[in-house]
């Protein structure tokens, strides 16, 4: 488990009390989202036997980003 993965999992476990100004958490979530945007990481990956593995920490990072960032209307 990477440090970023551990940080995101810890924040998820305590998501009702996260501080939206926590720079370390924001950096971890932003890094995870950058990995997804660049294609270096995927929320789910197909295994050799055809089954799928969901990378829960990446899913949690996406959901945490909604708590960390203000909602805005996209024109």
C-alpha positions in Angstrom: 0.0 0.0 0.0 1.4 3.4 -0.9 1.4 6.4 1.4 -1.2 8.1 -0.8 -3.4 5.1 -0.7 -3.1 4.9 3.1 -3.8 8.6 3.5 -7.0 8.3 1.4 -8.2 5.2 3.2 -7.6 6.9 6.6 -9.5 10.0 5.4 -12.3 7.9 4.1 -12.7 6.1 7.5 -13.0 9.5 9.1 -14.8 11.3 6.3 -17.4 12.9 8.5 -14.7 14.9 10.3 -12.3 15.7 7.5 -10.9 19.3 7.4 -11.5 20.7 3.9 -8.3 22.8 4.4 -6.1 19.8 5.0 -3.3 20.4 2.5 -1.9 16.8 2.8 -5.3 15.3 2.1 -5.9 17.6 -0.8 -2.6 16.7 -2.3 -3.3 13.0 -1.9 -6.7 13.3 -3.5 -5.4 15.5 -6.3 -2.6 13.0 -7.0 -5.0 10.2 -7.3 -7.3 12.2 -9.6 -4.3 13.1 -11.7 -3.4 9.4 -12.0 -6.9 8.7 -13.2 -7.0 11.6 -15.6 -3.7 10.6 -17.2 -4.6 7.0 -17.5 -1.8 5.8 -15.2 -4.4 4.4 -12.8 -7.9 2.9 -13.2 -10.7 2.5 -10.7 -11.1 -1.1 -11.9 -8.7 -3.3 -13.8 -9.2 -6.6 -15.6 -7.2 -9.6 -14.3 -5.7 -12.3 -16.4 -8.5 -14.7 -15.6 -11.1 -12.2 -16.9 -12.3 -11.1 -13.5 -12.4 -7.4 -12.4 -10.7 -5.9 -9.4 -12.0 -2.6 -8.0 -9.3 -0.3 -6.5 -11.4 1.0 -3.7 -8.9 3.7 -2.6 -9.2 5.4 -6.0 -13.0 5.2 -5.8 -12.7 6.7 -2.3 -10.5 9.5 -3.7 -13.1 10.5 -6.2 -15.8 10.6 -3.6 -13.6 12.5 -1.1 -13.0 15.1 -3.8 -16.7 16.0 -3.7 -16.3 16.8 0.0 -13.1 18.8 -0.4 -14.2 21.0 -3.4 -17.1 23.4 -3.5 -19.9 22.5 -6.0 -20.2 24.8 -8.9 -22.5 25.0 -11.9 -20.6 24.3 -15.1 -21.8 26.7 -17.9 
